Amino acid sequence: MDSTSIRNSYDTVADEYAQGLTADLASKPLDRAMLTAFAEQVPKDGPVADVGCGPAQVACFLDDLGVPVLGLDVSPGMVAAARQRRPGLDVRVGSMLDLPLADGELAGIAAFYSLIHLQPDERPRAYAEFARVLRPGGLVLAAFHAGEEVRHRDSWFDRPVSLDFFALRPEDVAAGLADAGFALAATLMRGPYPGEADTERAYLLARRL
């Protein structure tokens, strides 16, 4: 699976996906708690990027908390859905493997369920990009399915797609971030909420050294 397949698949389901996530965080108190803690601790001298933002539910939550935020997604369809969800929000097309941002531009990165589509050999590149665009002391908050399973979808919302979903071991993500110049600050694990896929979820908060 390459970035073209990811982009095309999310373009295909963008409208249905966005409608299904209108109140996504409302039923996820631990997600809100982690994002609130992230917002309270992130340095105040720069913006935060929601990387792999989809329809921008995380970006909107951070925006409501008063955090200067922008959204980035590889799918133009998802970017359009995010702009429709919150007109005026800075949302751009971009890949986490080649972030369209300057060195040290950001104070924080939220990556909620976006690392899960990367191939194993792509993840170090993403972590290096996070380190490049974050200034020292900046925070990254990553959320992902925990484990070692790979699930594939050929259909989603009754539309044809081709997507791999990688569960990740938290210790592997922590090690990859450490290799890129981050220090782990916190880890949270939780089971699925009602209506979610039956996977354990992991949240890692790390600080750029």
WOBEL-V878772 format. One record per residue. N is the residue number from 1. RES is the residue in one letter. SS is DSSP state (2 for helix, 1 for strand, 0 for the rest). PSI is psi in whole degrees, -180 to 180 (none if undefined). D_CENTER is the distance of its C-alpha to the mean C-alpha in whole Angstrom. Layout:
# WOBEL-V878772
N_RES_SS_PSI_D_CENTER + N_RES_SS_PSI_D_CENTER
This chain:
# WOBEL-V878772
1_M_0_128_19 + 2_D_0_179_18 + 3_S_2_-29_15 + 4_T_2_-42_18 + 5_S_2_-41_18 + 6_I_2_-48_14 + 7_R_2_-48_15 + 8_N_2_-39_18 + 9_S_2_-46_17 + 10_Y_2_-31_14 + 11_D_2_-40_17 + 12_T_2_-37_19 + 13_V_2_11_18 + 14_A_2_-48_16 + 15_D_2_-47_19 + 16_E_2_-41_19 + 17_Y_2_-47_15 + 18_A_2_-41_15 + 19_Q_2_-37_18 + 20_G_2_-20_17 + 21_L_0_20_14 + 22_T_0_-41_17 + 23_A_0_36_17 + 24_D_2_-48_14 + 25_L_2_-15_14 + 26_A_2_-29_17 + 27_S_2_15_18 + 28_K_0_79_16 + 29_P_2_-35_17 + 30_L_2_-34_16 + 31_D_2_-46_12 + 32_R_2_-40_14 + 33_A_2_-43_16 + 34_M_2_-41_13 + 35_L_2_-36_12 + 36_T_2_-43_15 + 37_A_2_-41_16 + 38_F_2_-47_13 + 39_A_2_-36_15 + 40_E_2_-30_18 + 41_Q_2_-17_18 + 42_V_0_139_16 + 43_P_0_147_19 + 44_K_0_10_20 + 45_D_0_20_21 + 46_G_0_172_18 + 47_P_1_168_15 + 48_V_1_142_12 + 49_A_1_133_9 + 50_D_1_101_6 + 51_V_1_124_5 + 52_G_0_49_5 + 53_C_0_-20_6 + 54_G_0_-137_9 + 55_P_0_14_11 + 56_A_0_30_10 + 57_Q_2_-37_11 + 58_V_2_-44_8 + 59_A_2_-41_10 + 60_C_2_-39_13 + 61_F_2_-46_13 + 62_L_2_-39_13 + 63_D_2_-42_15 + 64_D_2_-24_18 + 65_L_0_-1_18 + 66_G_0_14_19 + 67_V_0_128_16 + 68_P_0_119_16 + 69_V_1_148_13 + 70_L_1_156_12 + 71_G_1_144_10 + 72_L_1_133_9 + 73_D_1_145_9 + 74_V_0_-18_12 + 75_S_0_116_13 + 76_P_2_-32_16 + 77_G_2_-40_16 + 78_M_2_-37_13 + 79_V_2_-42_14 + 80_A_2_-41_17 + 81_A_2_-39_16 + 82_A_2_-42_14 + 83_R_2_-34_17 + 84_Q_2_-36_19 + 85_R_2_-42_17 + 86_R_0_89_18 + 87_P_0_137_20 + 88_G_0_-16_20 + 89_L_0_136_17 + 90_D_1_104_16 + 91_V_1_132_14 + 92_R_1_154_14 + 93_V_1_130_14 + 94_G_0_152_13 + 95_S_1_143_11 + 96_M_0_-12_9 + 97_L_0_-11_13 + 98_D_1_72_15 + 99_L_0_131_13 + 100_P_0_57_16 + 101_L_0_153_16 + 102_A_0_159_19 + 103_D_0_131_19 + 104_G_0_21_19 + 105_E_0_-29_18 + 106_L_1_153_15 + 107_A_1_-19_15 + 108_G_1_159_12 + 109_I_1_130_8 + 110_A_1_125_5 + 111_A_1_87_2 + 112_F_1_107_3 + 113_Y_0_37_5 + 114_S_0_-30_4 + 115_L_2_-21_7 + 116_I_2_-12_9 + 117_H_2_-3_11 + 118_L_0_140_12 + 119_Q_0_155_15 + 120_P_2_-39_17 + 121_D_2_-7_18 + 122_E_2_-22_15 + 123_R_2_-43_13 + 124_P_2_-35_15 + 125_R_2_-40_15 + 126_A_2_-44_11 + 127_Y_2_-38_12 + 128_A_2_-37_15 + 129_E_2_-40_14 + 130_F_2_-46_12 + 131_A_2_-38_15 + 132_R_2_-45_17 + 133_V_2_-11_15 + 134_L_1_138_15 + 135_R_1_159_19 + 136_P_1_135_20 + 137_G_1_-10_19 + 138_G_1_157_16 + 139_L_1_146_13 + 140_V_1_132_10 + 141_L_1_113_8 + 142_A_1_136_6 + 143_A_1_140_7 + 144_F_1_164_8 + 145_H_1_133_12 + 146_A_1_139_14 + 147_G_0_-155_17 + 148_E_0_7_19 + 149_E_0_150_19 + 150_V_1_123_18 + 151_R_1_141_18 + 152_H_1_140_19 + 153_R_1_130_19 + 154_D_1_-12_22 + 155_S_1_141_22 + 156_W_1_131_20 + 157_F_0_37_21 + 158_D_0_28_24 + 159_R_1_149_23 + 160_P_1_131_23 + 161_V_1_173_20 + 162_S_1_97_19 + 163_L_1_133_16 + 164_D_1_137_16 + 165_F_1_112_13 + 166_F_1_122_14 + 167_A_0_144_14 + 168_L_1_142_14 + 169_R_0_126_16 + 170_P_2_-37_15 + 171_E_2_-30_18 + 172_D_2_-41_17 + 173_V_2_-43_13 + 174_A_2_-41_15 + 175_A_2_-40_18 + 176_G_2_-41_16 + 177_L_2_-40_15 + 178_A_2_-41_18 + 179_D_2_-28_20 + 180_A_0_-4_18 + 181_G_0_29_19 + 182_F_1_153_17 + 183_A_1_130_19 + 184_L_1_132_17 + 185_A_1_-31_18 + 186_A_1_151_17 + 187_T_1_137_16 + 188_L_1_137_16 + 189_M_1_145_16 + 190_R_1_159_17 + 191_G_0_175_19 + 192_P_0_143_18 + 193_Y_0_161_19 + 194_P_0_133_21 + 195_G_0_-9_20 + 196_E_0_163_17 + 197_A_0_148_17 + 198_D_0_63_19 + 199_T_0_154_17 + 200_E_0_144_17 + 201_R_1_143_13 + 202_A_1_146_12 + 203_Y_1_124_11 + 204_L_1_129_12 + 205_L_1_124_12 + 206_A_1_150_14 + 207_R_1_135_16 + 208_R_1_126_17 + 209_L_0_none_21
